[in-house]
Amino acid sequence: MEVIRSNFKDNLNKVYEAIEESDFLAIDGEFSGISDGPSVSALTNGFDTPEERYQKLKKLRSVALNLQKS
């Protein structure tokens, strides 16, 4: 299941149930939210340096929710 901003509320109870039934929980937060916006190919091009590509993706990524352990 892919949970994104537009379907978060609809899937929240399913997530809670899955967590309760699970023996462990793993969350991949790398580039969270990147698929919730323009495609990577629309943001970058073959002429971008690695640093330029990183900065463009980082800027897009900064609007996504970060999960933190407190």
MDAnalysis code that builds the backbone (N, CA, C; Angstrom):
import MDAnalysis as mda
import numpy as np

u = mda.Universe.empty(210, n_residues=70, atom_resindex=np.repeat(np.arange(70), 3), trajectory=True)
u.add_TopologyAttr("name", ["N", "CA", "C"] * 70)
u.add_TopologyAttr("resid", np.arange(1, 71))
u.add_TopologyAttr("resname", ["MET", "GLU", "VAL", "ILE", "ARG", "SER", "ASN", "PHE", "LYS", "ASP", "ASN", "LEU", "ASN", "LYS", "VAL", "TYR", "GLU", "ALA", "ILE", "GLU", "GLU", "SER", "ASP", "PHE", "LEU", "ALA", "ILE", "ASP", "GLY", "GLU", "PHE", "SER", "GLY", "ILE", "SER", "ASP", "GLY", "PRO", "SER", "VAL", "SER", "ALA", "LEU", "THR", "ASN", "GLY", "PHE", "ASP", "THR", "PRO", "GLU", "GLU", "ARG", "TYR", "GLN", "LYS", "LEU", "LYS", "LYS", "LEU", "ARG", "SER", "VAL", "ALA", "LEU", "ASN", "LEU", "GLN", "LYS", "SER"])
u.atoms.positions = np.array([
    [0.853, -1.165, 0.000],
    [0.000, 0.000, 0.000],
    [0.902, 1.232, 0.000],
    [0.589, 2.188, -0.836],
    [1.316, 3.449, -0.852],
    [0.437, 4.506, -0.205],
    [0.911, 5.052, 0.894],
    [0.165, 6.081, 1.607],
    [0.812, 7.421, 1.294],
    [0.032, 8.287, 0.669],
    [0.508, 9.625, 0.316],
    [-0.476, 10.649, 0.873],
    [-0.151, 11.904, 0.705],
    [-0.968, 12.973, 1.276],
    [-2.443, 12.836, 0.899],
    [-2.723, 12.517, -0.345],
    [-4.117, 12.498, -0.806],
    [-4.933, 11.324, -0.265],
    [-4.278, 10.238, 0.182],
    [-5.047, 9.098, 0.696],
    [-4.711, 8.775, 2.152],
    [-3.996, 9.667, 2.824],
    [-3.547, 9.409, 4.188],
    [-4.709, 9.131, 5.136],
    [-5.690, 10.025, 5.177],
    [-6.808, 9.861, 6.111],
    [-7.602, 8.590, 5.827],
    [-7.779, 8.258, 4.557],
    [-8.537, 7.061, 4.193],
    [-7.834, 5.784, 4.631],
    [-6.513, 5.804, 4.720],
    [-5.747, 4.601, 5.033],
    [-5.222, 4.545, 6.462],
    [-5.447, 5.567, 7.250],
    [-4.858, 5.624, 8.582],
    [-5.280, 4.457, 9.471],
    [-6.545, 4.077, 9.461],
    [-6.985, 2.946, 10.284],
    [-6.336, 1.643, 9.837],
    [-6.152, 1.455, 8.526],
    [-5.464, 0.263, 8.020],
    [-4.026, 0.225, 8.519],
    [-3.389, 1.380, 8.542],
    [-2.007, 1.460, 9.031],
    [-1.956, 1.093, 10.509],
    [-2.842, 1.668, 11.312],
    [-2.891, 1.335, 12.739],
    [-3.092, -0.167, 12.949],
    [-4.014, -0.760, 12.208],
    [-4.280, -2.195, 12.332],
    [-3.058, -3.016, 11.944],
    [-2.410, -2.643, 10.869],
    [-1.221, -3.373, 10.420],
    [-0.102, -3.280, 11.451],
    [0.063, -2.121, 12.065],
    [1.096, -1.960, 13.099],
    [0.788, -2.848, 14.295],
    [-0.451, -2.856, 14.724],
    [-0.847, -3.682, 15.871],
    [-0.620, -5.169, 15.616],
    [-0.810, -5.620, 14.387],
    [-0.663, -7.033, 14.039],
    [0.775, -7.422, 13.713],
    [1.661, -6.459, 13.604],
    [3.031, -6.719, 13.147],
    [3.962, -7.106, 14.282],
    [4.979, -7.897, 13.922],
    [6.050, -8.224, 14.855],
    [7.122, -7.140, 14.848],
    [7.262, -6.444, 13.742],
    [8.218, -5.339, 13.641],
    [7.689, -4.329, 12.628],
    [8.285, -3.148, 12.634],
    [7.851, -2.071, 11.752],
    [9.072, -1.459, 11.088],
    [9.039, -1.333, 9.782],
    [10.106, -0.678, 9.027],
    [9.473, 0.398, 8.155],
    [10.058, 1.572, 8.186],
    [9.556, 2.681, 7.377],
    [10.700, 3.199, 6.531],
    [10.500, 3.217, 5.229],
    [11.500, 3.757, 4.313],
    [11.168, 5.223, 4.094],
    [11.942, 6.092, 4.694],
    [11.681, 7.514, 4.590],
    [12.539, 8.223, 3.569],
    [13.391, 7.480, 2.866],
    [14.256, 8.103, 1.874],
    [13.417, 8.631, 0.723],
    [13.527, 9.893, 0.458],
    [12.775, 10.571, -0.593],
    [11.268, 10.432, -0.415],
    [10.810, 10.401, 0.845],
    [9.364, 10.380, 1.079],
    [8.720, 11.564, 0.387],
    [7.604, 11.301, -0.278],
    [6.865, 12.371, -0.918],
    [7.327, 12.728, -2.303],
    [8.394, 12.116, -2.780],
    [8.909, 12.500, -4.089],
    [7.937, 12.119, -5.203],
    [7.140, 11.062, -4.986],
    [6.193, 10.669, -6.028],
    [4.896, 11.471, -5.942],
    [4.802, 12.341, -4.953],
    [3.593, 13.136, -4.760],
    [3.695, 14.499, -5.444],
    [4.645, 14.630, -6.366],
    [4.840, 15.891, -7.064],
    [5.275, 15.619, -8.486],
    [5.958, 16.570, -9.088],
    [6.421, 16.368, -10.467],
    [7.396, 15.200, -10.553],
    [7.456, 14.579, -11.705],
    [8.362, 13.441, -11.860],
    [9.806, 13.908, -11.801],
    [10.683, 12.998, -11.413],
    [12.106, 13.310, -11.314],
    [12.628, 13.790, -12.656],
    [12.194, 13.156, -13.740],
    [12.679, 13.550, -15.065],
    [12.213, 14.952, -15.456],
    [11.093, 15.406, -14.892],
    [10.629, 16.769, -15.176],
    [11.448, 17.808, -14.417],
    [12.067, 17.390, -13.326],
    [12.850, 18.316, -12.508],
    [14.310, 18.384, -12.920],
    [14.823, 17.292, -13.433],
    [16.249, 17.212, -13.728],
    [16.448, 16.924, -15.208],
    [17.680, 17.097, -15.661],
    [17.987, 16.762, -17.046],
    [19.394, 16.184, -17.118],
    [19.773, 15.708, -18.260],
    [21.068, 15.064, -18.435],
    [22.253, 15.997, -18.299],
    [21.996, 17.292, -18.255],
    [23.079, 18.263, -18.135],
    [23.319, 18.699, -16.693],
    [22.443, 18.289, -15.780],
    [22.626, 18.635, -14.370],
    [23.852, 17.931, -13.809],
    [24.584, 18.644, -12.982],
    [25.667, 17.999, -12.239],
    [25.025, 17.189, -11.115],
    [25.750, 16.256, -10.522],
    [25.179, 15.532, -9.386],
    [24.698, 16.485, -8.279],
    [25.450, 17.546, -8.031],
    [25.054, 18.515, -7.000],
    [23.747, 19.222, -7.377],
    [23.592, 19.618, -8.643],
    [22.360, 20.282, -9.081],
    [21.165, 19.340, -8.961],
    [21.353, 18.096, -9.379],
    [20.273, 17.104, -9.268],
    [19.877, 16.914, -7.806],
    [20.883, 16.770, -6.945],
    [20.621, 16.590, -5.519],
    [19.845, 17.777, -4.959],
    [20.268, 18.997, -5.286],
    [19.604, 20.189, -4.757],
    [18.155, 20.288, -5.237],
    [17.891, 19.939, -6.488],
    [16.521, 19.969, -7.009],
    [15.638, 18.954, -6.287],
    [16.159, 17.748, -6.106],
    [15.383, 16.719, -5.420],
    [15.224, 17.049, -3.940],
    [16.250, 17.620, -3.340],
    [16.186, 18.015, -1.933],
    [15.111, 19.076, -1.730],
    [15.033, 20.033, -2.650],
    [14.027, 21.093, -2.544],
    [12.619, 20.500, -2.595],
    [12.383, 19.576, -3.506],
    [11.083, 18.910, -3.594],
    [10.817, 18.107, -2.331],
    [11.817, 17.411, -1.861],
    [11.697, 16.544, -0.695],
    [11.385, 17.325, 0.574],
    [11.814, 18.566, 0.650],
    [11.673, 19.341, 1.880],
    [10.218, 19.605, 2.250],
    [9.286, 19.432, 1.328],
    [7.875, 19.647, 1.653],
    [7.215, 18.390, 2.206],
    [7.904, 17.267, 2.165],
    [7.338, 16.010, 2.651],
    [7.516, 15.901, 4.162],
    [6.672, 15.113, 4.776],
    [6.719, 14.899, 6.211],
    [7.929, 14.060, 6.590],
    [8.680, 14.528, 7.561],
    [9.783, 13.743, 8.101],
    [9.320, 13.079, 9.384],
    [9.656, 11.827, 9.540],
    [9.317, 11.096, 10.753],
    [10.499, 11.174, 11.696],
    [10.239, 11.444, 12.951],
    [11.309, 11.549, 13.922],
    [10.963, 10.743, 15.157],
    [11.984, 10.131, 15.711],
    [11.822, 9.416, 16.975],
    [12.106, 10.409, 18.085],
    [11.193, 10.517, 19.027],
    [11.424, 11.474, 20.120],
    [11.718, 10.757, 21.415],
])
